[in-house]
């Protein structure tokens, strides 16, 4: 099993078109996903509206992805994951809940990508790739 202790979380507008959750999110803060490295490869975790993607990408692909995110002016945070002994919080599967689970964040009031960004900063996350 792969163990990644530190994750990068990107925030922004990554799903074109209008969606029902736009009612609850703010422009430029509609989605988030995570990526981290094992030292040998990059793992991307992205829960989008129709599926949850977990896969590996090359260093070149991750460099292109980061460059595109930065070019669009979207933030990327770096944060160490906290290992929880149990995770009893039950939430629907969507981008924020997946990232909270990856990072070990228990916060029932963190529901949107912008709220997750704020919560991560409170817990010691720092801007990455600036």
PANULUM-412649 format. One record per residue: residue number from 1; x, y, z of N, C-alpha, C, O in turn. Coordinates in Angstrom, 1 decimal. Layout:
REM residues N
   pos      nxx      nyy      nzz     caxx     cayy     cazz      cxx      cyy      czz      oxx      oyy      ozz
   NUM        X        Y        Z        X        Y        Z        X        Y        Z        X        Y        Z
...
***
This chain:
REM residues 130
   pos      nxx      nyy      nzz     caxx     cayy     cazz      cxx      cyy      czz      oxx      oyy      ozz
     1      0.8     -1.2      0.0      0.0      0.0      0.0      0.9      1.2      0.0      1.9      1.3      0.6
     2      0.4      2.2     -0.7      1.2      3.5     -0.8      0.8      4.4      0.3     -0.4      4.5      0.7
     3      1.8      5.0      1.0      1.5      5.9      2.1      2.1      7.3      1.7      3.3      7.5      1.5
     4      1.2      8.3      1.6      1.6      9.7      1.3      1.3     10.5      2.5      0.2     10.6      2.9
     5      2.4     11.1      3.1      2.2     11.9      4.3      1.9     13.4      4.0      1.3     14.0      4.9
     6      2.2     13.8      2.9      1.9     15.2      2.5      1.2     15.3      1.2      1.6     14.7      0.2
     7      0.2     16.2      1.2     -0.6     16.3      0.0     -0.6     17.8     -0.5     -0.5     18.7      0.3
     8     -0.8     17.9     -1.8     -1.0     19.2     -2.4     -2.5     19.3     -2.8     -3.0     18.3     -3.4
     9     -3.2     20.4     -2.5     -4.6     20.5     -2.8     -4.8     21.7     -3.7     -4.4     22.8     -3.3
    10     -5.3     21.5     -4.8     -5.6     22.6     -5.8     -7.1     23.0     -5.7     -7.9     22.1     -5.6
    11     -7.3     24.3     -5.8     -8.7     24.8     -5.8     -8.9     25.6     -7.0     -8.0     26.2     -7.6
    12    -10.2     25.6     -7.5    -10.5     26.4     -8.6    -11.8     26.0     -9.3    -12.7     25.5     -8.7
    13    -11.8     26.3    -10.6    -13.0     26.0    -11.5    -12.6     25.0    -12.5    -12.2     25.4    -13.7
    14    -12.6     23.7    -12.2    -12.0     22.7    -13.1    -13.1     21.9    -13.8    -12.7     21.1    -14.7
    15    -14.3     22.2    -13.6    -15.4     21.5    -14.3    -16.2     22.5    -15.1    -17.0     23.2    -14.5
    16    -16.1     22.5    -16.4    -16.8     23.5    -17.2    -18.3     23.3    -17.1    -18.8     22.2    -16.9
    17    -19.0     24.3    -17.4    -20.5     24.3    -17.4    -21.1     24.6    -16.0    -20.4     24.9    -15.1
    18    -22.4     24.6    -16.0    -23.1     24.9    -14.7    -23.6     23.6    -14.1    -23.9     22.6    -14.7
    19    -23.5     23.6    -12.7    -23.9     22.4    -11.9    -24.7     22.9    -10.8    -24.8     24.0    -10.4
    20    -25.5     21.9    -10.2    -26.4     22.2     -9.1    -25.6     22.8     -7.9    -26.1     23.6     -7.1
    21    -24.4     22.3     -7.7    -23.6     22.8     -6.5    -23.1     24.2     -6.6    -22.6     24.8     -5.6
    22    -23.3     24.8     -7.8    -22.9     26.2     -8.0    -23.7     27.1     -7.0    -23.3     28.2     -6.7
    23    -24.9     26.7     -6.6    -25.7     27.4     -5.7    -25.0     27.6     -4.3    -25.3     28.6     -3.6
    24    -24.1     26.7     -4.0    -23.5     26.7     -2.7    -22.0     27.1     -2.7    -21.4     27.3     -1.6
    25    -21.5     27.3     -3.9    -20.1     27.6     -4.0    -19.9     29.0     -4.6    -20.9     29.5     -5.2
    26    -18.7     29.6     -4.5    -18.4     30.9     -5.1    -17.6     30.7     -6.4    -16.8     29.7     -6.5
    27    -17.8     31.6     -7.3    -16.9     31.5     -8.5    -15.4     31.5     -8.1    -15.0     32.1     -7.2
    28    -14.7     30.7     -8.9    -13.3     30.4     -8.7    -13.0     29.5     -7.5    -11.9     29.1     -7.2
    29    -14.1     29.1     -6.8    -13.9     28.2     -5.6    -15.0     27.0     -5.7    -15.7     26.7     -4.8
    30    -15.1     26.4     -6.9    -16.1     25.4     -7.1    -15.6     24.0     -7.0    -16.4     23.1     -6.9
    31    -14.3     23.8     -7.0    -13.8     22.4     -7.0    -12.4     22.4     -6.3    -11.7     23.4     -6.3
    32    -12.1     21.2     -5.8    -10.7     21.0     -5.3    -10.3     19.5     -5.6    -11.2     18.6     -5.7
    33     -9.1     19.3     -5.7     -8.5     17.9     -5.8     -7.2     17.9     -5.2     -6.6     18.9     -5.0
    34     -6.6     16.7     -5.0     -5.4     16.5     -4.3     -4.4     15.7     -5.2     -4.8     14.9     -6.0
    35     -3.1     16.0     -4.9     -2.1     15.2     -5.5     -0.9     15.1     -4.6     -0.6     16.1     -3.8
    36     -0.2     14.0     -4.6      1.0     13.8     -3.7      2.0     12.9     -4.4      1.6     12.2     -5.4
    37      3.2     12.8     -3.9      4.2     12.0     -4.5      4.7     10.9     -3.5      4.7     11.1     -2.3
    38      5.0      9.7     -4.0      5.6      8.6     -3.3      7.1      8.8     -3.3      7.8      8.0     -2.6
    39      7.6      9.7     -4.1      9.0      9.8     -4.3      9.4      9.2     -5.7     10.4      9.6     -6.3
    40      8.5      8.3     -6.1      8.8      7.7     -7.4      7.7      8.1     -8.5      8.0      8.2     -9.7
    41      6.5      8.3     -8.0      5.4      8.7     -8.9      4.5      9.6     -8.2      4.5      9.7     -7.0
    42      3.6     10.3     -9.0      2.6     11.2     -8.5      1.3     10.5     -8.5      0.9      9.8     -9.4
    43      0.5     10.7     -7.4     -0.9     10.1     -7.3     -1.8     11.3     -7.3     -1.6     12.3     -6.5
    44     -2.9     11.2     -8.1     -3.9     12.3     -8.1     -5.2     11.7     -7.6     -5.6     10.6     -8.0
    45     -5.9     12.4     -6.7     -7.2     12.0     -6.2     -8.2     13.1     -6.5     -8.0     14.2     -6.0
    46     -9.2     12.8     -7.3    -10.1     13.8     -7.8    -11.5     13.3     -7.9    -11.8     12.4     -8.7
    47    -12.3     13.8     -7.0    -13.7     13.4     -6.9    -14.5     14.4     -7.7    -14.7     15.5     -7.3
    48    -15.0     14.0     -8.9    -15.7     14.8     -9.8    -17.2     14.3     -9.8    -17.5     13.3     -9.2
    49    -18.0     15.1    -10.5    -19.5     14.8    -10.4    -19.9     13.4    -10.8    -20.9     12.9    -10.2
    50    -19.2     12.8    -11.7    -19.6     11.5    -12.1    -18.8     10.3    -11.6    -19.2      9.1    -11.8
    51    -17.6     10.6    -11.0    -16.8      9.5    -10.5    -15.7     10.0     -9.6    -15.5     11.2     -9.5
    52    -15.0      9.1     -9.0    -13.8      9.5     -8.2    -12.6      8.9     -8.9    -12.5      7.7     -9.1
    53    -11.7      9.7     -9.3    -10.5      9.3    -10.0     -9.3      9.2     -9.1     -9.0     10.2     -8.3
    54     -8.6      8.1     -9.0     -7.4      7.9     -8.3     -6.4      7.2     -9.2     -6.7      6.1     -9.7
    55     -5.3      7.9     -9.5     -4.4      7.3    -10.5     -3.0      8.0    -10.4     -2.8      9.0     -9.7
    56     -2.1      7.4    -11.2     -0.8      7.9    -11.2     -0.6      8.8    -12.5     -1.2      8.5    -13.5
    57      0.3      9.8    -12.3      0.7     10.6    -13.5      2.2     10.8    -13.4      2.8     10.7    -12.4
    58      2.7     11.1    -14.6      4.2     11.3    -14.6      4.6     12.7    -14.1      3.7     13.6    -13.9
    59      5.9     12.8    -13.8      6.4     14.1    -13.4      6.1     15.2    -14.4      5.8     16.4    -14.0
    60      6.2     14.9    -15.7      5.9     15.9    -16.7      4.5     16.3    -16.7      4.2     17.5    -16.9
    61      3.6     15.3    -16.5      2.1     15.6    -16.5      1.8     16.5    -15.3      1.0     17.4    -15.4
    62      2.4     16.2    -14.1      2.1     17.0    -12.9      2.7     18.4    -13.1      2.0     19.4    -12.7
    63      3.8     18.6    -13.8      4.4     19.9    -14.0      3.5     20.7    -14.9      3.2     21.9    -14.6
    64      2.9     20.1    -15.9      1.9     20.8    -16.8      0.7     21.2    -16.1      0.1     22.2    -16.3
    65      0.2     20.2    -15.2     -1.0     20.5    -14.4     -0.8     21.7    -13.5     -1.6     22.6    -13.4
    66      0.3     21.7    -12.8      0.6     22.8    -11.8      0.8     24.1    -12.6      0.3     25.1    -12.1
    67      1.4     24.1    -13.7      1.6     25.3    -14.5      0.3     25.9    -15.0      0.1     27.1    -14.9
    68     -0.6     25.0    -15.4     -2.0     25.5    -15.8     -2.8     26.0    -14.7     -3.4     27.1    -14.8
    69     -2.7     25.4    -13.5     -3.4     25.9    -12.3     -2.8     27.3    -11.9     -3.6     28.2    -11.6
    70     -1.5     27.4    -11.9     -0.9     28.7    -11.5     -1.2     29.7    -12.5     -1.4     30.9    -12.2
    71     -1.2     29.4    -13.8     -1.4     30.3    -14.9     -2.9     30.9    -14.7     -3.1     32.1    -15.0
    72     -3.8     30.1    -14.3     -5.2     30.6    -14.1     -5.3     31.3    -12.8     -6.4     31.8    -12.5
    73     -4.3     31.3    -12.0     -4.3     32.1    -10.7     -5.0     31.4     -9.6     -5.4     32.0     -8.6
    74     -5.2     30.1     -9.7     -5.8     29.3     -8.6     -4.8     28.9     -7.5     -3.6     28.6     -7.9
    75     -5.2     28.8     -6.3     -4.3     28.5     -5.2     -4.0     27.0     -5.1     -4.9     26.1     -5.4
    76     -2.8     26.6     -4.7     -2.5     25.3     -4.3     -1.9     25.3     -2.9     -1.0     26.1     -2.7
    77     -2.4     24.5     -2.0     -1.8     24.4     -0.6     -1.1     23.1     -0.4     -1.5     22.1     -1.0
    78     -0.1     23.1      0.4      0.6     21.9      0.8      0.3     21.6      2.3      0.4     22.5      3.1
    79     -0.1     20.4      2.7     -0.4     20.1      4.0     -0.1     18.6      4.4     -0.3     17.7      3.6
    80      0.5     18.4      5.6      0.7     17.1      6.0     -0.6     16.5      6.5     -1.4     17.1      7.1
    81     -0.7     15.2      6.2     -1.9     14.5      6.6     -1.8     14.0      8.0     -0.7     13.7      8.5
    82     -2.9     14.1      8.7     -3.0     13.6     10.1     -3.6     12.2     10.1     -4.7     12.0      9.5
    83     -3.0     11.2     10.7     -3.5      9.9     10.7     -4.5      9.8     11.8     -4.1      9.9     13.0
    84     -5.7      9.5     11.5     -6.8      9.3     12.5     -7.0      7.8     12.8     -6.8      7.0     11.9
    85     -7.3      7.5     14.0     -7.6      6.1     14.4     -8.9      5.6     13.9     -9.1      4.5     13.6
    86     -9.8      6.6     13.8    -11.1      6.2     13.2    -11.7      7.5     12.5    -11.3      8.6     12.9
    87    -12.5      7.3     11.6    -13.2      8.4     10.9    -14.7      8.2     10.9    -15.2      7.5     10.1
    88    -15.3      8.7     11.9    -16.8      8.4     12.1    -17.7      9.4     11.4    -18.9      9.2     11.4
    89    -17.2     10.5     10.9    -18.0     11.5     10.3    -18.5     10.9      8.9    -17.7     10.5      8.1
    90    -19.8     10.9      8.8    -20.4     10.4      7.5    -20.8     11.6      6.7    -21.6     12.5      7.1
    91    -20.4     11.6      5.4    -20.7     12.7      4.5    -20.9     12.1      3.1    -20.4     11.0      2.8
    92    -21.6     12.8      2.3    -21.7     12.4      0.9    -20.3     12.4      0.2    -19.4     13.2      0.7
    93    -20.1     11.6     -0.8    -18.8     11.6     -1.5    -18.8     12.8     -2.5    -19.5     12.7     -3.5
    94    -18.0     13.8     -2.3    -17.8     14.9     -3.2    -16.4     15.4     -2.9    -15.7     15.0     -2.0
    95    -15.9     16.4     -3.7    -14.5     16.8     -3.7    -14.0     17.2     -2.3    -13.0     16.7     -1.9
    96    -14.8     18.0     -1.6    -14.3     18.5     -0.2    -14.3     17.3      0.8    -13.3     17.2      1.5
    97    -15.3     16.4      0.8    -15.3     15.3      1.8    -14.1     14.4      1.5    -13.5     13.8      2.4
    98    -13.8     14.1      0.2    -12.7     13.3     -0.1    -11.4     13.9      0.4    -10.5     13.1      1.0
    99    -11.1     15.1      0.2     -9.9     15.8      0.6     -9.8     15.8      2.1     -8.7     15.6      2.7
   100    -10.9     16.1      2.8    -10.9     16.1      4.2    -10.5     14.7      4.8     -9.7     14.6      5.7
   101    -11.0     13.7      4.2    -10.7     12.4      4.6     -9.2     12.1      4.3     -8.5     11.5      5.2
   102     -8.7     12.5      3.2     -7.3     12.3      2.9     -6.4     12.9      3.9     -5.3     12.4      4.3
   103     -6.7     14.1      4.3     -5.9     14.9      5.2     -6.2     14.7      6.7     -5.4     15.1      7.5
   104     -7.2     13.9      7.0     -7.5     13.7      8.4     -8.2     14.9      9.0     -8.1     15.1     10.2
   105     -9.0     15.6      8.3     -9.7     16.8      8.8    -11.1     16.4      9.2    -11.9     15.9      8.4
   106    -11.4     16.6     10.5    -12.8     16.4     11.0    -13.4     17.8     11.2    -13.0     18.5     12.1
   107    -14.3     18.1     10.4    -14.9     19.4     10.5    -16.3     19.4      9.8    -16.3     19.4      8.5
   108    -17.3     19.2     10.5    -18.6     19.1      9.9    -19.1     20.4      9.2    -19.9     20.4      8.3
   109    -18.5     21.5      9.6    -18.9     22.8      9.0    -18.1     23.2      7.8    -18.3     24.3      7.2
   110    -17.1     22.4      7.4    -16.3     22.6      6.2    -16.9     21.9      5.1    -16.8     20.7      4.9
   111    -17.7     22.6      4.2    -18.5     22.0      3.2    -18.1     22.4      1.8    -18.4     21.6      0.8
   112    -17.5     23.6      1.6    -17.2     24.1      0.3    -15.7     24.1      0.1    -15.0     24.1      1.0
   113    -15.2     24.2     -1.2    -13.8     24.4     -1.4    -13.2     25.6     -0.7    -12.1     25.5     -0.1
   114    -13.9     26.7     -0.7    -13.4     27.9      0.0    -13.2     27.7      1.5    -12.3     28.1      2.1
   115    -14.2     27.0      2.1    -14.2     26.7      3.5    -13.0     25.7      3.8    -12.3     25.9      4.8
   116    -12.8     24.8      2.9    -11.7     23.8      3.1    -10.4     24.6      3.0     -9.5     24.3      3.8
   117    -10.2     25.5      2.1     -9.0     26.3      2.0     -8.7     27.0      3.3     -7.6     27.0      3.8
   118     -9.7     27.7      3.9     -9.6     28.4      5.1     -9.2     27.4      6.3     -8.3     27.7      7.1
   119     -9.9     26.2      6.3     -9.6     25.3      7.4     -8.2     24.7      7.3     -7.5     24.5      8.3
   120     -7.8     24.5      6.1     -6.4     24.0      5.9     -5.4     25.0      6.3     -4.4     24.6      7.0
   121     -5.6     26.3      6.0     -4.7     27.3      6.5     -4.6     27.4      8.0     -3.6     27.5      8.6
   122     -5.8     27.2      8.6     -5.8     27.2     10.1     -5.0     26.1     10.7     -4.5     26.2     11.8
   123     -5.0     25.0     10.0     -4.3     23.8     10.4     -2.8     23.7     10.0     -2.2     22.6     10.1
   124     -2.3     24.7      9.4     -0.9     24.8      9.1     -0.5     24.6      7.7      0.7     24.5      7.4
   125     -1.5     24.5      6.8     -1.1     24.3      5.3     -0.5     25.6      4.9     -0.7     26.7      5.4
   126      0.4     25.4      3.9      1.1     26.6      3.3      0.9     26.6      1.8      0.7     25.6      1.2
   127      1.0     27.8      1.2      0.9     27.9     -0.3      2.1     27.1     -0.9      3.2     27.1     -0.4
   128      1.8     26.5     -2.0      2.8     25.7     -2.7      2.9     26.2     -4.2      2.0     26.8     -4.7
   129      4.1     26.0     -4.7      4.4     26.3     -6.1      4.2     27.8     -6.5      3.7     28.1     -7.5
   130      4.5     28.7     -5.5      4.3     30.1     -5.8      5.6     30.8     -6.3      5.6     32.0     -6.6
***
